[in-house]
Amino acid sequence: MIRYALRCDQDHEFESWFQSSSAFDSQVKRKLVTCPLCGSAKVEKAIMAPRIVGKKGRGRATPPPEPAATTTPEATPSGPTSLMMAQERELRAKLKELRDHIVKNADNVGERFANEARAMHYGDKEHRPIYGEASPDEAKSLIDEGIEVSPLPTLPEDRN
C-alpha cells in the first residue's frame, strides 16, 4: 500500500492510500479520486516527505510532518464532509450487501460453526449455507483440512 499526499485544483490538501502507483493513476484517470472538501476530481500528487527507517530504529518510521493549518475561508468546508473517498463508500456498501445476503440466506450456527462445517465437509450432514463463530485457530484448522471458509465482513458501524 502507498500513501500519497494529494492536492485538488482548489488547493485543498488531503491524503489517501492506494494499492500501487498504477492503481492511483487508474483511479485518477477514471475520476474516482475526489477531494473530500470540495468534491473536485482534478487531483494530483503533492510533495511529500519520505518515511525513512534508520538502523537503530528498525520498525519505527520517522513521523510525517504535520500539515500546515489553513485558516482561509475557501479551505473550510461549508457543510459536513466525509473523509471517506467515494470508492471506500462504494466498497462498504457492497460489503454490507454481501453480509446482509449471507445473513438472510444462511443459517446462523453460532459457536457450532467449526463442527457443522466439518460434518458437512465429511458427508455426515447435508450441505447448506451456514455462518457462525470460529476462533482464528479453528478457522486455520478448517482451512488446513481443505474446508472452504471465509470471514464474514464486519464493518465499523457493526461494532458501534
C-alpha positions as a Markdown table, in Angstrom:
| # | Residue | x | y | z |
|---|---|---|---|---|
| 1 | Met | 0.0 | 0.0 | 0.0 |
| 2 | Ile | 1.2 | 3.5 | -0.8 |
| 3 | Arg | 0.0 | 6.7 | 1.0 |
| 4 | Tyr | 0.0 | 9.8 | -1.2 |
| 5 | Ala | -0.3 | 13.4 | -0.2 |
| 6 | Leu | -2.8 | 14.8 | -2.7 |
| 7 | Arg | -4.0 | 18.3 | -3.7 |
| 8 | Cys | -7.0 | 19.3 | -5.7 |
| 9 | Asp | -7.4 | 22.2 | -8.2 |
| 10 | Gln | -8.8 | 24.3 | -5.3 |
| 11 | Asp | -5.5 | 23.8 | -3.4 |
| 12 | His | -7.1 | 21.6 | -0.7 |
| 13 | Glu | -4.6 | 19.0 | 0.6 |
| 14 | Phe | -5.5 | 15.5 | 1.8 |
| 15 | Glu | -4.1 | 12.0 | 1.9 |
| 16 | Ser | -5.2 | 8.7 | 0.6 |
| 17 | Trp | -3.9 | 5.1 | 0.4 |
| 18 | Phe | -3.6 | 3.1 | -2.9 |
| 19 | Gln | -2.7 | -0.4 | -3.8 |
| 20 | Ser | 0.1 | 0.8 | -6.1 |
| 21 | Ser | 1.2 | 3.7 | -8.1 |
| 22 | Ser | -0.6 | 2.3 | -11.2 |
| 23 | Ala | -3.8 | 2.0 | -9.1 |
| 24 | Phe | -3.6 | 5.7 | -8.2 |
| 25 | Asp | -3.1 | 6.6 | -11.9 |
| 26 | Ser | -6.0 | 4.4 | -13.0 |
| 27 | Gln | -8.4 | 5.8 | -10.3 |
| 28 | Val | -7.5 | 9.4 | -11.1 |
| 29 | Lys | -8.0 | 8.7 | -14.9 |
| 30 | Arg | -11.5 | 7.3 | -14.1 |
| 31 | Lys | -12.2 | 10.3 | -11.8 |
| 32 | Leu | -12.6 | 8.1 | -8.8 |
| 33 | Val | -10.3 | 10.1 | -6.6 |
| 34 | Thr | -12.1 | 13.2 | -5.3 |
| 35 | Cys | -11.3 | 16.0 | -2.8 |
| 36 | Pro | -13.2 | 15.3 | 0.5 |
| 37 | Leu | -13.7 | 19.1 | 0.9 |
| 38 | Cys | -15.0 | 20.3 | -2.4 |
| 39 | Gly | -15.6 | 17.1 | -4.4 |
| 40 | Ser | -13.2 | 18.1 | -7.2 |
| 41 | Ala | -11.9 | 15.2 | -9.3 |
| 42 | Lys | -9.0 | 17.3 | -10.6 |
| 43 | Val | -6.5 | 15.8 | -8.2 |
| 44 | Glu | -2.7 | 15.4 | -8.3 |
| 45 | Lys | 0.1 | 14.2 | -6.1 |
| 46 | Ala | 1.5 | 16.8 | -3.7 |
| 47 | Ile | 5.1 | 16.9 | -2.5 |
| 48 | Met | 5.5 | 14.6 | 0.5 |
| 49 | Ala | 8.4 | 13.8 | 2.8 |
| 50 | Pro | 9.6 | 10.2 | 2.6 |
| 51 | Arg | 9.3 | 7.9 | 5.6 |
| 52 | Ile | 12.8 | 6.7 | 6.5 |
| 53 | Val | 13.8 | 3.9 | 8.9 |
| 54 | Gly | 17.2 | 4.0 | 10.4 |
| 55 | Lys | 19.3 | 1.1 | 11.6 |
| 56 | Lys | 18.8 | 1.9 | 15.3 |
| 57 | Gly | 15.0 | 2.4 | 14.9 |
| 58 | Arg | 14.1 | -0.5 | 12.7 |
| 59 | Gly | 10.4 | -0.9 | 12.6 |
| 60 | Arg | 9.8 | 2.7 | 13.6 |
| 61 | Ala | 9.4 | 5.2 | 10.8 |
| 62 | Thr | 10.0 | 8.8 | 11.2 |
| 63 | Pro | 6.7 | 10.6 | 11.6 |
| 64 | Pro | 5.4 | 12.6 | 8.7 |
| 65 | Pro | 5.4 | 16.4 | 9.2 |
| 66 | Glu | 2.2 | 17.8 | 10.4 |
| 67 | Pro | 0.2 | 19.5 | 7.7 |
| 68 | Ala | 0.1 | 23.3 | 7.9 |
| 69 | Ala | -3.2 | 24.6 | 9.3 |
| 70 | Thr | -5.1 | 26.8 | 6.9 |
| 71 | Thr | -7.5 | 29.5 | 8.0 |
| 72 | Thr | -8.6 | 30.7 | 4.6 |
| 73 | Pro | -12.4 | 30.7 | 4.2 |
| 74 | Glu | -12.2 | 28.6 | 1.0 |
| 75 | Ala | -10.3 | 25.8 | 2.8 |
| 76 | Thr | -13.0 | 25.5 | 5.4 |
| 77 | Pro | -15.9 | 23.2 | 4.3 |
| 78 | Ser | -19.3 | 24.8 | 4.3 |
| 79 | Gly | -21.1 | 21.7 | 5.5 |
| 80 | Pro | -20.5 | 18.3 | 6.9 |
| 81 | Thr | -17.9 | 16.4 | 4.8 |
| 82 | Ser | -16.9 | 12.8 | 4.8 |
| 83 | Leu | -13.2 | 12.0 | 4.7 |
| 84 | Met | -14.1 | 8.7 | 3.1 |
| 85 | Met | -13.4 | 8.6 | -0.6 |
| 86 | Ala | -16.2 | 7.6 | -3.0 |
| 87 | Gln | -14.7 | 4.2 | -3.7 |
| 88 | Glu | -14.5 | 3.5 | 0.0 |
| 89 | Arg | -18.2 | 4.2 | 0.5 |
| 90 | Glu | -19.0 | 2.0 | -2.5 |
| 91 | Leu | -16.8 | -0.8 | -1.1 |
| 92 | Arg | -18.5 | -0.6 | 2.3 |
| 93 | Ala | -21.9 | -0.6 | 0.6 |
| 94 | Lys | -21.0 | -3.8 | -1.3 |
| 95 | Leu | -19.6 | -5.5 | 1.8 |
| 96 | Lys | -22.8 | -4.6 | 3.7 |
| 97 | Glu | -24.9 | -6.0 | 0.8 |
| 98 | Leu | -22.8 | -9.2 | 0.8 |
| 99 | Arg | -23.1 | -9.6 | 4.6 |
| 100 | Asp | -26.9 | -8.9 | 4.5 |
| 101 | His | -27.3 | -11.6 | 1.8 |
| 102 | Ile | -25.4 | -14.2 | 3.8 |
| 103 | Val | -27.3 | -13.4 | 7.0 |
| 104 | Lys | -30.7 | -13.6 | 5.1 |
| 105 | Asn | -29.9 | -16.8 | 3.2 |
| 106 | Ala | -27.8 | -18.9 | 5.6 |
| 107 | Asp | -28.3 | -20.5 | 9.0 |
| 108 | Asn | -26.5 | -18.9 | 12.0 |
| 109 | Val | -25.0 | -21.9 | 13.8 |
| 110 | Gly | -23.1 | -19.7 | 16.3 |
| 111 | Glu | -20.3 | -21.4 | 18.2 |
| 112 | Arg | -21.0 | -24.7 | 16.5 |
| 113 | Phe | -19.7 | -23.4 | 13.2 |
| 114 | Ala | -16.5 | -25.4 | 13.0 |
| 115 | Asn | -18.3 | -28.7 | 13.9 |
| 116 | Glu | -21.1 | -28.0 | 11.5 |
| 117 | Ala | -18.7 | -27.2 | 8.6 |
| 118 | Arg | -16.7 | -30.4 | 9.3 |
| 119 | Ala | -19.8 | -32.5 | 9.4 |
| 120 | Met | -21.0 | -31.2 | 6.1 |
| 121 | His | -17.5 | -31.5 | 4.5 |
| 122 | Tyr | -17.1 | -35.1 | 5.6 |
| 123 | Gly | -20.7 | -36.0 | 4.5 |
| 124 | Asp | -22.2 | -36.5 | 8.0 |
| 125 | Lys | -24.7 | -33.7 | 7.4 |
| 126 | Glu | -26.5 | -32.3 | 4.3 |
| 127 | His | -24.8 | -29.3 | 2.8 |
| 128 | Arg | -26.4 | -26.0 | 3.4 |
| 129 | Pro | -25.3 | -22.4 | 3.7 |
| 130 | Ile | -24.2 | -21.6 | 7.3 |
| 131 | Tyr | -22.4 | -18.9 | 9.2 |
| 132 | Gly | -21.3 | -18.6 | 12.8 |
| 133 | Glu | -18.3 | -18.0 | 15.0 |
| 134 | Ala | -14.9 | -19.6 | 15.0 |
| 135 | Ser | -11.6 | -18.7 | 16.7 |
| 136 | Pro | -8.6 | -18.0 | 14.4 |
| 137 | Asp | -7.2 | -21.4 | 15.4 |
| 138 | Glu | -10.4 | -23.1 | 14.5 |
| 139 | Ala | -10.6 | -21.3 | 11.1 |
| 140 | Lys | -7.0 | -22.2 | 10.3 |
| 141 | Ser | -7.7 | -25.8 | 11.2 |
| 142 | Leu | -10.7 | -25.9 | 8.9 |
| 143 | Ile | -8.6 | -24.4 | 6.1 |
| 144 | Asp | -5.8 | -27.0 | 6.7 |
| 145 | Glu | -8.4 | -29.7 | 6.4 |
| 146 | Gly | -9.5 | -28.4 | 3.0 |
| 147 | Ile | -12.8 | -26.9 | 4.2 |
| 148 | Glu | -13.5 | -23.7 | 2.4 |
| 149 | Val | -14.4 | -20.9 | 4.9 |
| 150 | Ser | -14.3 | -17.1 | 4.6 |
| 151 | Pro | -14.7 | -14.5 | 7.3 |
| 152 | Leu | -18.0 | -12.6 | 7.3 |
| 153 | Pro | -17.2 | -8.9 | 6.5 |
| 154 | Thr | -17.5 | -6.7 | 9.6 |
| 155 | Leu | -18.0 | -3.0 | 9.1 |
| 156 | Pro | -17.1 | -0.3 | 11.7 |
| 157 | Glu | -20.8 | 0.5 | 12.2 |
| 158 | Asp | -21.4 | -3.1 | 13.1 |
| 159 | Arg | -19.1 | -2.6 | 16.1 |
| 160 | Asn | -20.9 | 0.5 | 17.4 |
